[in-house]
């Protein structure tokens, strides 16, 4: 946890003064009416949310420090329900949907709420969150928390949030995933960069997920660079799986230069030379972190290739030499196609190396479609010949399905753009799609006829 910057503390202090000097708070203290407290929420929580977002975007390692400031009674319990939700979602879960480690921040916020003079108004907004948090905590942890609460009514309310249906792991999973979706639009993730081995074991997976999130959301990660530098310098971490996963994420999705670039290359070199079966771990982890990441602004393969010393003769060099050919020559070139066919046939078809190759090609194809204009649909016609060649090389149903889905998304764009069904462009597209998609067994001809069939408008009944 990083200490909160003074400018954020000052802004929080100004917010607290505004709350304490507001006429709405004065009115609430006079009448203790729930509707007046809702006015306080309406007036001030947006400002707290805005500042929280600023810290999350620019100094995410200071989030816990920021949130602890909000436990001050001077903020009148405002924004605590949201903070409680964030604290529930940050914990690492095991395969039984239970927290791997006690959630201290969740506990601290709950106690602050329990002791708040505005508890009655806060309580109406936290029931579901407490149920989820308790479901994923151990009974011992929940009991210990309840024992810290002195007020009998508050304690009874908390006890009532222990839902017996969540004893079932499937119920916990469904409830948690549904609850998490409510927070999709918020940036609340934070992490700890470990300095000791015990911290790596405890915080490593959370840090890995945090780094993936930051990369996907395209946040400015400048403030993380000093921590990345220190992390990569930890020689005692190097053979630990948590460390390897994190360094791989850094190599795939972070723009590291100067000393950090050298350090990451040195880390990979040491692992390649001294860790047995590192290539097996590498390709397995690579698949974990590259799946469904085609929309990352940074190309994982191209970025990672910069940190791979190709003078070392191993599986990593062979794979990235091949991908360098793809990136420099292009996947349409005969030289590239021959190199891919040769590499693919030298490995077992279901090997992780070949899975990585298929996925990397799929990502390149996805980027092609994402940047292709509807007016350039003839390029799509030409590229389809290349797609069919790779489908023949790979003979892989998942790869074929991905090409089909990606192609169909573009076809739907074309149909929307060229809406005149009698127009030359529309007819050319229809003719090509029906012929090509049937040849590749994407669809049956009858299915494609239905897709292109004009929908007749129903006549208004009089």
N, C-alpha and C positions, 0 to 999 in steps of 0.2 A: 504494500500500500504506500503510495506516494503522498507526501504532505500537501495539503491544498495551498495553492498560490495565494499570496496576500490580496491580489486584485479580486479574486473570487470571494475571499472572506469579506472584503469591503462591500462588494455587491450584495452578498447575503445579509450583511449587517444593515445595509440601507433598506433591503426588503423587510427585514424584521422591524425596523423603525417605522416603516410605512404601515405595516400591519398594526403595530401597537398604537399608532397615533390616528388610526382611521376611525371615522364616525361609525362605520358599520360594526367594528369590534366594540365600541362603546355601547352601541345600541344592544348588541348581543349580550354583553355583560350585564346589562340592565334587565333584559327580558328572558335570557337563556332560551330563546326560541330556535327550534331547529331550522326554520326557514331563513332566519337571519344568518345562521352559520353557513347555510348553503350560499348566501350572498357573499360571505367572506371567501368561500371556495371559488366562486365565480370571478371575483375581483382579483384574487392574488395567486391562485394556483397556476395560471398561465405564465406569469412572470417567473415563478419558481421552475416550471417546466422548461421555459426558454433558457434559463441559466444552466439547468441540469444538462440540457442538450448541448450547450456550448462546451461544457466541461467534457462531456462524453465524446464529442467530436474531436476536440483538440488536445485534451489531457486525460484520456480514459483511465489512466492508472491512479488518478486522484478522485475517482467517483466515490469510493467508500468514505474517504475523508470528507468529501462534500456532503454526502448523505448523513454522516454523523453530526454535522453542524445543524442539520434540520431537525434533529431530535431535541434541540433546545426548546423548552416550553414557550419561549417568546414567539415561535412560529405558529403556536396555537394548534398544533397537530395537522396543519395543512400539508398536503402532498404525501403524508405518511402512508395512505392506502396504496398509492402507486409504488412507493419505495418498497413496501412490503411485498408487492408482486414481483418487483425486480429481484429482491433477495431470494425469493422462492425459486425463480428460474435460473439463478446463477449456479446453483449447486450441481456437482457432478453426480450422475446417477449410475447405478450398476444395472445389470441385465434384469433385475427384479424391480426396477424403478424405485429404488431406495437410495438415499444419499450415501455416498461412500464415506463422507466425513461430516461431522456436526456443523450446522450452519449458524455460526456465531452472530452474523449480521442479521439474519432472520430473527434470532432470539432477541437481540438488542432492540430492534424496531418494535417487536411485539410487546416487550416490557415497557418501552416508552409510550406506546399506545395505551397499555393497561393503566399506566400511572397518569395519563393525560387528564387535565381538567375537562377536556372536550371529548372524553371517551364515548359518551352516549351517541354523539353525532358521527364519530369515526366508525363506530361499531357497525353501522348500517352498510358500510362499504367494504368490509373485510372478511365476511363469512366464508365466501368461496375460496379466497386466497389461503386462509388458515386451514381449511379442510385439505387443500392440495398439499400445503407445506407439512401438515401433520401426517398425512398419508405416506409421505416419502421419508419421514423421520422415524427413528426407532421409538418404541414405547417408553424406553428408559429416558430418552431425551425429552419427550413430551411431558412425562411425569415430573422430571426435574424442573422444566419450565413452569409448569402449573404450581409447583411448590414455592416458586419465587413470587407468585401473585397473591397479594394480601386481601384485596377486595373480593368478597364472596360472590357478588353478582358477576363481576368480570370473570372470575375463575369458573363459574358455572357456565357462562357463555362459551369460554374457550373449551371447556370439557365437552360441551355439546357438539363441537366441530370435529370430534373424533368419529368419523363415519365408518361403520363396520363393513360396508360394502367394499371399502378400499383395502380390506385384507386380501382381496383377490388381485393378483398382479395385473391381470387383463383390465380390470376396472381402473386400476391406478394409471395404467398406460393410456387408456382412452381419455380419462379425465385430464391428465397432464397435457397430452398433445392438444386437446381441445382448448384448455386454458391458455397454453402458450401462444396459440394463434391470435389471441386478443392483443398481444404485445408485439406483433410482427412489425409494426410501423415505428416502434420506438428503438432508440439506440441506448442500451443500458449495459452492455457487456464491458467487463473489466477483467483484469488478470493480475497475477503476480509473476515477475521474472525471478525464478529461483536462484539463490546464491549458495545453497547447500543441497546435498543429495536428498535429504529427507523432504525438503521443500519441492524438489523436482518430482519426487514420487507422489506428493500430495497435490501439487498444482500443475503438473506437466500437461495433462489432457485438457484442462480448462484453458491453459495458455495456447495450446495448439488450436483449439476451436476459436478462441478469441482472435488469433492471427488470421485464420481463414475468414472469419467474419469481416475483419477490418479490410482485408484485401478485396473481398467480394463487393463490399459497400463503397469502395474507392475513397476511403477516408484519408486525410493527411496524417501520415504516420511518422512525421519528423521527430516528435517527442519520444518515440520508441527507439530511435537509432542508438543512443548511448546504452540502453538496456540490452539491445541486441548484441552490441559490441562486447559487453561484459559477459553475456550469456555464452557467446561463441568462444570466449577465452577460457571457459571452465573445463580444463583437461580431465577432471575427475568425472565429468558427465558423459564423456564421449561415446562409451559403449552401451549406455542406457537406452532402452527403446523409446522412452519419452523424449530424450534429447534428439535421437535420430529423426523421429517424426517431426519435431519442431524445426530442425534444420532443413528438412526436406520441404516443408511448407514455405520457409523463408526463401529457399532456392527457387521454388516454383512461382511464387507470387509477389516477391518483394524486390524492389530496385536497390540493390546493395552495390556500393562502389567503394573505391579506395581500400582502406584497411579491412573493412567488413567483408568485401568481396574476396580478398586474399585469405582471410580467416576461414570463410565458408569453404573455399576450394581446398584448403589444408585439412579441414575436418573431413570432407569427403575422401580425400587422398588417404588419410590415416585409416578410415573405416574400410576402404577398398583393399588396403594392403594388410590390415591386421585383424579385421573382424571376419571370422569364418561365416560363409553363406550370406555375406552382406548383400550381394546382388539379388538373392531371393527376397530378403526383407525390403530392399529398395523398390523392386517392381510391385510387390504386394502393397506397400504403403502408398506408392505413386497412384495406384488404382483407387485407393480409398479417397485420396484428396483431389483427384482429377475428375471423378464421376460427377456428371451434371454441372461442371464448372465452365462450360463453353462460353458463358457470357462474362467471364472475368475480363477486365480490361487488359490485364497482362497475360500473354500467352505462356502457359506453364512450361511447355516443352522448350520453346525458344529461350525463355528466361533461364531455365535450369541448365541448359546446354552451356551457358557461359561459365558455370562453376564446375564443369566436368572436365578434368584433365584427360584428353583423349590420347595422350602418349602412353597411358597405362593400358595394357592389353587385358581387357575383361569384358563382361557382358554390357556394362554401362557404356564403355567406349563404342562398342559395336552398334548399340542402339542409337546413341547420339550422333555417331558418324552418319548413320542412315537418315536420321531426322534432319541433319544439316543438309544432306542432298535434297530432301523434300523442300526445305525452306529456300535453298539457293537455286535449284533447278526448276522447282515447281512440280506438283504431283501429276501434271499432264505429260511431262517429258518422258520419252521412251526409256531414257537412262534411269530415271527415278522408278518407273514401273518395274523395270528389270531388277533393280536393286532391292525393291520391296518384295518382289516375288522370291528372289534368292534368299533373303533374310527369313521370310515367313516359312519357307520350306525347310530351312535349317533348324527350325524350332518346332516343338510339338504344337499342334494347332491350338490347343487349349492352354498353352503355357501363358504365364503372366506377361512375358515379353511380347507375345503376339496379341494379347489382350490390350496391352499398352499401345501397341502399334495401331490396332484397329480404332481404339478410342482417339488417339492423336489424329488419325486421318479423318475420323468423324467430326472432330472439333474444327479441323481446317475446312471441311465441307460446310459446316454450320456457319462459319464466319463468311464463307463465300456467299451463301444465301442471304445472310444478314445485311451484306453490303451491296447486293445486286439490285439494281433498279428494275421496276416493272418494264420500262422501255427497252431494257437489254435482255429480254427473254430469249433471244436467239443464242445468247451465251449459255443459258440454261440448257438449251437443246444440245449444244456442243459438249457441255460438261457431262451430260447424261451418258455419253459414250464412255467417258472416263469412269463414271460411277459403275457402269456395268462391268468394266475390266476388273475393278477392285472387288466387286461382288463375286466375280468368278475366281479371283485369287484367294479370297478369304473363305468362301463357302460357309459363311456364318450367318445364321438366321437373325441374330440380334443386330448385327451390322446392317443386314438388308432391311430390317424393320426400321432402323434409324434413318437410313437413306430414304425409305418410303415416306416416313412421317415428315422429315425435313422438306422433301420435295413437295409433298402435298400442301404444306403450309404456304410454300411459295406459289403453288398453283392456285390456291384460294385467293392469294393476293392478286394474282393476275386476273382471275375471274371478276373480282371486285373492281379492278382498275379498268379492264376492258368489258364494260357492262353491256355493250351492244352485241347481242348474240348473233346478229347477222353481219357484223363487221369482219373484215379480213383478218385482223389480229386475233380476235376471239376464235375464229374458225381454224386458224393455223395452230393455235395453242391446243384446242380441243382435239384436232387430228393427231398432233404429236403425242399428247398425253394418252389418248386411247390406245394408240399403236404401241408406244414404248412401255407403258405401265402394264399392259397385258403381256407383252413379251417377257418382262421381268417378273411376272406373276405377282405384281403388287395388288392388282384387282382383276376380277373377271370383267369381261366386256359389258355385261348387263349392269354391273355395279357402276361402271364409269358412265354409262348412258344415263343412269339415274342421277349421278352427280351433275352432269351437264344439262339435264332436262330442265326446260323452262317451267317455272312454277306458275300455274294459272291462278289468277286472282278469282276468289269466289265472288259471284254476283250478289249484290245486295238484295235480300228478300224484301218484297214489298207487301 
